[in-house]
Amino acid sequence: MTSPDARPALPERAGDTTAEQPWPVRLLSMKIAEYVDKMSVLWVEGQVVQLNRRPGARTAYVTLRDPDVDMSLSVAIQVNALDAMGTPLVEGARVVVQAKPTFWTQRGSLMLDGRQIRPVGVGELLARIEYLKRNLASEGLFDSDRKRALPFLPRRIGLICGRASAAEKDVVENSRRRWPTAQFEIRQVAVQGGNAVTEVTGALRELDGIPDVDVIVIARGGGGVEDLLPFSNEALLRAVAATRTPVVSAIGHDVDSPLLDLVADHRASTPTDAAKAIVPDADREHQVVEAARTRGRRALEGRLHHERRRLVELRSRPVLADPGAFVRVQREVVTALRSRARHRVEAQLHRHHDGVRHLRAQVRTLSPQSTLDRGYAIVQQVDGAVVHDPAELSVRELLHVTVARGDFGVRTEG
């Protein structure tokens, strides 16, 4: 018989738990510890952000952080393993650690039980940067056609730099020396170490969201490969490529070449050179304006002189010196044309008048009346037919005779 105080058996698997049959915290911790304990020894890479090594202690504690994201793990490692490194371990160093994952049930935290620790060499870092460079180039992040032109005069300049750094002073002072009214929106962040990528990326996104920030400068002084490593970080490079605001890279000196220089819209060899790129030189622009004004004034004066000379030449012409001369000449031309027209009309009238007289004489000469005046007569029968032949007439026929001054009737006798 089961005791009424006996508790039901706990589920064996996590998927069998319910609200009525949950796992207690201690059991969950034990299950997680059992699962983690099955993991094999592995190598993990990270950046040292904290080193806790107490004098006389046999175990040291290192906090490893992923340089791309804000995520970290604690590593417990023997002091002898640290001492076996060729160079002392310092914060910000990139290392690889051989460790066994462990889960502390009492604190409910995951830790790494370190066995070995090795620094990541400069040669290996450069090889990784070169590999990332080839991948980003194949994606087109370095292409010149995606780079944006810098504004001629930005309303406000975003500046990302180290805290109280010389790079900030170089950019600000040289910019205001060139353009005294230059306005800045400055974000001071960590530019090396474990938090550099996160802080620079956050400041970049913040400045990119300000509407009147027309250009963003990321500036840092020179340093070694490890010091400039955050500016070849893939997460930061993709954040720069995604901004809407043009970005200027001003990292290190001429010999330094982080991948940020290739992704940014403009690469400045130094922070001082960045100041020359983001604002124009007020004195030089003033000289350009003055030169343009001088050229414009000379061009206008030359045009006025040319037009004034043309006016003088026009006024010196005879037609303008004596305006009535043209009218007189034209009046003479009109008078001559009128005279020629009159003579031609009169000649035509005389010629036609002579023609009319000639035709009149011809008509008069050829008219029947002229014939009658010469003594001829017209003999007509009663019906008006003209008599041409006496044989057409009969005896005692009445005829009508027309002479020059009248007519009369006659009868034939035979």
C-alpha positions in Angstrom: 0.0 0.0 0.0 1.4 3.4 -1.1 1.9 6.0 1.6 -0.2 9.1 1.1 2.8 11.3 1.6 4.8 9.6 -1.2 5.5 12.0 -4.1 5.0 10.9 -7.7 8.2 10.0 -9.6 9.8 12.9 -11.5 9.9 12.8 -15.3 13.1 11.4 -16.8 13.2 13.7 -19.8 12.7 17.4 -20.2 10.0 16.9 -22.7 7.9 14.9 -20.2 7.7 17.7 -17.6 4.4 19.5 -17.1 3.0 22.2 -14.9 1.8 19.5 -12.5 5.1 17.6 -12.7 8.0 20.1 -13.1 11.7 19.6 -12.5 13.2 21.3 -9.5 16.1 23.6 -10.1 18.6 21.2 -8.7 17.5 18.5 -11.1 17.7 20.8 -14.1 21.2 21.9 -13.0 22.2 18.3 -12.7 20.8 17.4 -16.1 22.6 20.4 -17.7 25.8 19.4 -16.0 25.5 15.8 -17.2 24.9 17.0 -20.8 27.8 19.5 -20.7 30.0 16.9 -19.2 29.6 14.7 -22.3 31.2 17.4 -24.4 34.8 16.7 -25.4 37.9 18.9 -24.9 37.9 21.6 -27.5 39.9 24.7 -28.7 38.1 28.1 -28.5 39.3 31.5 -29.7 38.6 34.8 -28.1 39.9 38.1 -26.8 41.0 38.5 -23.2 38.9 41.2 -21.6 39.7 40.4 -18.0 42.5 38.5 -16.1 42.2 37.7 -12.5 45.4 36.2 -11.0 45.8 36.5 -7.3 49.3 36.1 -5.8 49.9 32.6 -4.5 46.8 31.2 -6.1 47.2 28.1 -8.3 44.2 29.0 -10.5 43.7 32.1 -12.5 40.4 33.3 -14.1 40.2 34.7 -17.6 37.2 36.2 -19.3 37.1 35.5 -23.0 35.0 37.6 -25.3 33.9 37.1 -28.8 35.4 40.1 -30.8 32.4 40.2 -33.2 29.5 40.1 -30.7 29.0 41.0 -27.0 29.3 37.5 -25.6 31.8 36.2 -23.1 32.7 33.1 -21.1 34.9 32.6 -18.0 37.9 30.3 -18.1 39.5 28.7 -15.1 43.1 27.8 -15.9 46.1 26.7 -14.0 48.8 29.4 -13.3 51.4 27.0 -14.7 49.6 27.1 -18.1 49.8 30.9 -18.0 53.5 30.8 -17.1 54.1 28.4 -20.0 53.2 31.2 -22.5 56.2 32.9 -24.1 54.9 36.4 -23.4 52.8 37.5 -20.4 49.0 37.5 -21.0 47.5 40.9 -21.1 44.0 42.2 -21.6 43.0 42.7 -25.2 45.2 39.9 -26.5 43.8 37.3 -28.9 44.3 33.8 -27.7 43.2 30.2 -28.3 42.4 28.0 -25.3 42.1 24.3 -25.0 39.4 23.7 -22.4 36.6 21.4 -21.2 33.2 22.9 -20.8 31.8 22.5 -17.3 28.6 23.6 -15.7 28.6 24.7 -12.0 25.3 23.5 -10.6 25.5 25.6 -7.5 25.8 28.9 -9.4 24.1 27.7 -12.6 26.9 29.1 -14.8 28.8 27.6 -17.6 32.6 27.8 -17.4 35.6 26.5 -19.3 38.2 24.3 -17.6 41.3 25.5 -19.3 44.2 23.1 -20.1 46.4 25.1 -22.5 46.5 28.7 -23.7 48.3 30.1 -26.7 48.5 33.6 -28.2 47.3 34.1 -31.8 50.4 35.2 -33.7 50.5 38.3 -35.9 51.1 36.1 -39.0 48.0 34.2 -38.3 46.0 37.4 -37.7 47.2 38.8 -41.0 46.3 35.5 -42.8 42.8 35.8 -41.4 42.5 39.4 -42.4 43.6 38.5 -45.9 41.0 35.7 -46.1 38.3 38.1 -44.9 39.5 40.7 -47.5 39.1 38.2 -50.3 35.6 37.3 -49.2 34.4 40.9 -48.8 35.9 41.8 -52.2 34.0 39.0 -53.9 30.8 40.4 -52.4 31.5 43.8 -53.9 32.0 45.7 -50.6 35.2 47.3 -52.0 33.8 48.3 -55.4 34.3 52.0 -56.2 30.8 52.3 -57.8 29.1 51.8 -54.4 31.2 54.5 -52.7 29.4 57.8 -52.1 30.9 61.2 -52.7 31.6 63.4 -49.7 29.5 66.5 -49.3 31.1 69.8 -50.2 30.3 71.4 -46.8 28.6 69.1 -44.3 26.0 70.6 -41.9 27.4 68.5 -39.0 30.3 66.1 -38.9 30.1 62.9 -37.0 33.4 61.9 -35.3 34.1 58.5 -33.7 37.4 58.5 -31.8 39.1 57.4 -28.6 38.6 59.1 -25.3 40.8 62.3 -25.1 42.7 61.1 -28.1 45.2 63.0 -30.3 43.1 61.8 -33.3 40.1 63.8 -32.1 42.3 66.9 -31.6 43.8 66.6 -35.1 40.4 66.2 -36.8 38.6 69.0 -34.9 41.4 71.5 -34.9 42.5 71.1 -38.5 38.8 71.1 -39.7 38.1 74.4 -37.8 41.4 75.8 -39.0 40.1 75.2 -42.6 36.5 76.1 -41.9 36.0 77.9 -38.6 32.2 77.2 -38.3 32.5 73.5 -38.7 30.1 71.7 -36.3 30.9 68.2 -34.8 28.9 65.4 -33.2 31.6 63.5 -31.3 31.3 60.0 -29.9 34.3 58.9 -27.7 34.6 55.1 -27.6 37.1 52.4 -27.1 39.2 52.1 -30.2 41.2 49.0 -29.1 40.5 46.1 -26.9 37.6 43.8 -26.3 34.8 46.5 -26.5 36.2 48.4 -29.5 34.0 46.7 -32.2 30.8 47.0 -30.1 31.3 50.6 -29.1 32.4 51.8 -32.5 29.5 50.0 -34.2 27.0 51.4 -31.8 28.4 55.0 -32.2 28.3 54.5 -36.0 24.6 53.5 -36.0 23.8 56.4 -33.6 25.4 59.0 -35.8 23.9 57.5 -38.9 20.5 58.1 -37.4 21.0 61.8 -36.9 19.5 63.6 -39.9 21.9 66.6 -40.1 25.1 64.5 -39.8 26.3 64.5 -43.4 29.6 62.7 -43.0 31.1 60.3 -40.3 34.8 60.1 -39.6 36.2 57.1 -37.8 39.6 58.2 -36.5 42.4 56.6 -34.5 46.1 57.0 -34.2 48.7 54.5 -35.3 49.5 51.2 -33.7 50.4 47.6 -34.2 48.4 45.0 -36.0 46.7 43.8 -32.9 45.8 47.4 -31.9 44.2 48.0 -35.2 42.5 44.6 -35.4 39.0 45.9 -34.5 39.0 48.0 -37.7 39.3 44.8 -39.8 36.4 43.2 -38.0 33.7 41.8 -40.2 30.8 43.0 -38.1 32.2 46.6 -38.1 32.9 46.5 -41.8 29.4 45.4 -42.7 28.0 48.1 -40.4 30.0 50.7 -42.3 28.8 49.3 -45.7 25.2 49.5 -44.5 25.2 53.2 -43.4 23.3 55.9 -45.4 25.9 58.5 -44.5 29.3 58.6 -46.2 32.1 57.3 -44.0 35.7 58.5 -43.9 38.4 56.1 -42.5 41.2 57.8 -40.7 43.0 55.0 -39.0 46.7 55.1 -38.2 49.3 56.4 -40.6 50.2 55.9 -44.2 51.6 52.4 -43.6 48.6 51.2 -41.7 45.9 49.6 -43.9 43.0 48.1 -42.0 40.1 46.7 -44.1 38.0 49.7 -43.0 40.0 51.8 -45.5 38.6 49.6 -48.3 35.0 49.6 -47.2 34.8 53.3 -46.3 33.7 55.8 -48.9 36.9 57.8 -48.5 40.3 56.7 -47.1 42.3 59.3 -45.3 46.0 58.5 -44.6 45.9 60.3 -41.2 43.3 62.1 -39.1 44.8 65.4 -40.3 44.3 64.3 -43.9 40.6 63.4 -43.0 40.1 67.1 -41.9 41.2 68.2 -45.4 38.7 65.8 -47.0 35.6 66.6 -45.0 35.6 70.5 -45.1 36.9 72.9 -47.8 39.6 75.5 -47.1 37.8 78.8 -46.4 40.8 80.9 -47.5 41.2 78.9 -50.7 37.5 79.1 -51.5 37.6 82.9 -50.8 40.4 83.2 -53.3 38.5 81.2 -55.8 35.4 83.4 -55.3 37.6 86.6 -55.6 39.2 85.2 -58.8 35.8 84.5 -60.2 34.6 87.9 -59.3 37.7 89.5 -60.9 37.2 87.5 -64.1 33.5 88.4 -64.2 34.3 92.1 -63.7 36.9 92.1 -66.4 34.6 90.3 -68.8 31.8 92.8 -68.1 34.1 95.7 -68.5 35.4 94.3 -71.8 31.8 93.8 -73.1 30.8 97.3 -72.1 34.0 98.7 -73.8 33.2 96.7 -77.0 29.5 97.9 -77.1 30.5 101.5 -76.4 33.0 101.4 -79.3 30.3 100.0 -81.6 27.9 102.8 -80.6 30.6 105.4 -81.4 31.2 103.7 -84.8 27.5 103.7 -85.5 27.1 107.3 -84.5 30.0 108.4 -86.7 28.4 107.0 -89.8 26.9 109.6 -92.3 23.4 108.4 -91.9 23.5 109.1 -88.2 25.7 112.2 -88.4 23.1 113.8 -90.8 19.8 111.9 -90.4 18.2 114.2 -93.1 20.7 113.1 -95.7 19.1 109.7 -96.1 15.6 111.3 -96.4 17.0 113.7 -99.1 18.5 110.9 -101.1 15.4 108.9 -100.9 13.3 111.9 -101.9 15.5 112.4 -105.0 15.1 108.7 -105.8 11.3 109.0 -105.5 11.3 112.2 -107.7 13.4 110.5 -110.4 11.1 107.5 -110.4 8.0 109.7 -110.6 9.6 111.6 -113.6 10.5 108.5 -115.4 7.0 107.1 -114.8 5.4 110.3 -116.1 7.6 110.3 -119.3 6.8 106.7 -119.9 3.0 107.3 -119.5 3.1 110.4 -121.8 5.1 108.5 -124.4 2.6 105.6 -124.3 -0.3 108.1 -124.7 1.4 109.8 -127.7 2.0 106.5 -129.3 -1.5 105.2 -128.8 -2.9 108.6 -129.9 -1.0 108.3 -133.2 -2.3 104.8 -133.6 -5.9 105.9 -133.1 -5.5 108.7 -135.8 -4.0 106.2 -138.2 -6.8 103.8 -137.7 -9.4 106.5 -138.0 -7.9 107.6 -141.4 -7.9 103.9 -142.5 -11.6 103.6 -141.5 -12.5 106.8 -143.2 -10.7 105.8 -146.4 -12.3 102.4 -146.5 -15.8 103.4 -145.5 -18.8 103.3 -148.1 -19.4 107.0 -147.5 -15.9 107.8 -148.9 -16.7 105.8 -152.0 -20.0 107.6 -152.4 -18.3 110.9 -152.0 -16.2 110.0 -155.0 -19.3 109.8 -157.2 -20.4 106.2 -156.8 -23.9 105.1 -156.0 -25.6 102.1 -154.4 -28.5 100.6 -156.4 -30.8 98.4 -154.4 -34.0 96.5 -155.3 -37.1 97.0 -153.3 -36.3 94.1 -151.0 -32.9 95.8 -150.3 -30.8 93.5 -152.4 -27.8 95.3 -154.0 -27.9 95.2 -157.8 -24.7 93.8 -159.2 -25.8 92.9 -162.7 -28.3 94.6 -165.0 -29.5 91.2 -166.1 -31.1 90.8 -162.7 -33.5 93.7 -163.3 -36.8 93.8 -165.2 -38.3 96.6 -167.2 -40.1 99.2 -165.3 -38.8 97.8 -162.0 -38.6 100.3 -159.2 -35.1 100.7 -157.7 -33.6 102.6 -154.8 -30.4 104.6 -155.4 -28.2 105.9 -152.7 -25.6 108.7 -153.4 -23.2 110.7 -151.3 -25.8 113.2 -150.1 -29.1 111.3 -150.2 -31.1 108.7 -152.1 -33.9 108.6 -154.7 -36.0 106.1 -156.6 -35.8 105.3 -160.3 -37.4 102.9 -162.8 -35.8 101.0 -165.5 -36.6 101.7 -169.1 -35.1 98.8 -170.9 
